[in-house]
Amino acid sequence: MDNRAFEMQPEGAARSWKGKDGPQREAPQSNGTLRKLFALCLLAGVMSTALSVASLALVYSKAGGLVREMSANEGGVVNEEGVNEEGGGGGGARFRFFYRLSRTEPQKYPGGQIQWATSRSKRDLYPDPEGLQFGESLRQHQSHMSVALLRIKAGGLRVPHWHFNAAEHGYVLQAVFFPPGAVHWLKNVGGGELAVVLFFGSHEEVKTLDVDEAFFGTAEDIAARALQPSGGLEFIRSFRKASEDQRVNLPPNLAQLVHSAAYGRSEDSRVWRYFYDLAASPLHPFRGGSFRWAPYRPSRTFMSPMERIYTQSLDESSAPLTLALLRIHPNELGQPHLHGNANELAYVVSGRGRAGLVTEKGLKVEMEVGVGDVVFFPAGTQHYLEAGGDEGLLLVVAYSTGKKELKTLRMNQYFKATADHILAQLFRKEQREFQRFPRS
């Protein structure tokens, strides 16, 4: 290292320093020039930093790194993936398990509309920050479920279509099952609007193809040879693709297009493969409420003909869902419980109340629920539902059981089944205190 010592010089003079080779000199340099250079460098640095911050903000906004103000009630931390993590007493975490589907901007079509609570292929496709958290939670927990609310106007038609990657279960007054790849449609033949809750057996974005899209995606000569219509190729060429999406269809000149229609019903042996009369199924009461369900059951013993045919149809699907109609009586509680082999996705049909769960990290999450809300309980997560008011709670619930019977463990079961001396040691209370719990 050079043994050099700087000498201070008067302002404006040449600067010199001494080294082992003797005195050296530099060209004179004004202090004013140095100040100007310093100011220019500082300004350039500030501008560079500002541009970098603006660029990062733009990138995160487009990538779905949603930055928003959080109230004290919605506390939480946004992680690197843009998903609000647990924190702030569970307020921010609730949107991983709760979504207000009724407030989502619907996809509107001539004959109705669809609202989704599902995972999206791209983050900028989510309708809002809460939708992002809920959709990513379905994906991260491998829920094998998503839900949609379909509304069809009187005379409207959900056009024939099929799904590549999901079976579909619907609820009106009956459970409806459409296997993956099966062409199906829904038409409202009543005088009012028809609302259908749809559950899909996939946590990924559902891949769908409508029949009109398949038709117009087929070469004209191929379609003519396959369908062999009277008029041949010229008749095929007379079809015109609509300028708007026909997913839920209701042409203004429907009366001119359709002169007669038959709404007959096939024989029961066919109908029951895809329909299940949930409202007429056995009622299973419990303290605080009741449920009816269309379960997958490996055993065919004691099944009605309808149940047997429906279950056999589910057997042919790779990952069927179990559907249930759950009612919690006014001011009653559906006690804390968990499902060891299935995720749960519930849609609130009527009433108001409260839902709660304990996450895998031990965080308590609670939320007020009402009509149009969707609640997600991952497998193994202890959860409960409590009804308020005079109406109680009515929910349509789907479980990702696949080809297994739903397994449920309730709080009063596992707590009372644990030995007194174990509970005494765990909670640091005297053993005789735990004799207050009834053991029946």
C-alpha positions, 0 to 999 in steps of 0.5 A: 500500500502506498505511503501517501499523505494528502496536504490541505491547500487553499481554496482554488489552488492546485492539490499536491500529495507526497509519496515515496517517489517525491512530490506530485501535482494535479491540475487545478480544479475549482471547488464550484465545479466539484459542487456542480458535479456532486449536485448532478450526480445526486439528481441523477441518483434520485431520478433513477431511484424514482423510476425504479420504484415506479417500474416495480409498482407497475410490475407488481400491479400487473402481476397481481401483487395487489397492494391495498389498504388494510383496516385494523379488522382486515390486518395481514401481510402481503407475501411475495406472491401477492397473497394476504397471509394470516395476521392481525387476529385472523381478519386478513386470513379469512379471505382464504376461506370466505368469499362474497360471491353475491358481490362479484361482478357477474359475466353477463350474457343474453340469457343470464349470467354466471358468477365464479369462486374459483382459481384463475389461470392468470392473476390479473383475471381475478375480479378483486383482491379477495377473489385472488386470495380465495382462488389461490387458497383453493389451489394451494389446498388442492381442494378439487372443487370450485363453485359458480352461481348460474342465473338463467332468465325465463326461456333462457338456455345454458347452451350445450357444452362439456368440461375437459377437466371437471365433473359438475354437480348442480343444485336447484331442488335436486342434485344434478351430476354431469360427468367430465366430457358429457355434453349437457345443457340447462333450459329455464322453462318456467316464468321466473329466473332460475338460479343454480348453484354449480360445484365443479370437481377441480380447483383449477380453472374449469376448461369448457367448450360450447357446442357452437364453438366446436361447430364453428371450429370445424372445417365446413366440408368436415362438418357437412360430411359428418352431419350429412344434412339435406342441402349438404355443404351449402346448408352448413355455410348458411350458419352464422357465428354470433357476435357475442358469447352465447354461453347463456343464450336467449335470442330476441326472436326465440318465438320465431325460431322455436315453434314446438318443444317437448320437455319429456322425461326419460325413464327413471333408470336413466334419470337417476344416473344424473339426478338425485332428489335431494329434497326427498332424501332421508332427513338426518337430524343432529343437535342444532340442525339437520342435513340431507345428502347425496353421498358416495357410499361404497356399500350398496346395502340399504340403498333405495333404487334411486340411491343405488343407480346414482352411486353407480353413476358416480363410480364411473367418474374419477373424482365425484363430489358428495353433495348435501343440503345443510340446515342450522336452526335459528340461534343454534350451533353446528358444533366444531368438527373436521373431515379427515378425508375431504375438503368442504365448500359451502354456499349460503342459500338463505339466512345469516350467521357466523362461521369459524375455523382453526387453521393448520397454524393454529390461527382462529378465523371467524366471519359473518356469513349471509346469502350468496357467501361461499365458505371453504374448509380444508380437509382436517380443519376444525370448523363450525357454523352458527345461525342467528336471527329467526331464519337460521342458515340453509347451505348447499355443501360439497365435499371432495370425497372422491370414491370414499365415504365422508369421515367426520370427527366432532369436538365432543367425540374426540374431547370426551374420548380422551382420558381424564388424566391426559386432559388434566396434564394437558390443560393443567387442571385437576383430573376430577374437573373433567368429570363435568363433561357427560360421557354418554 
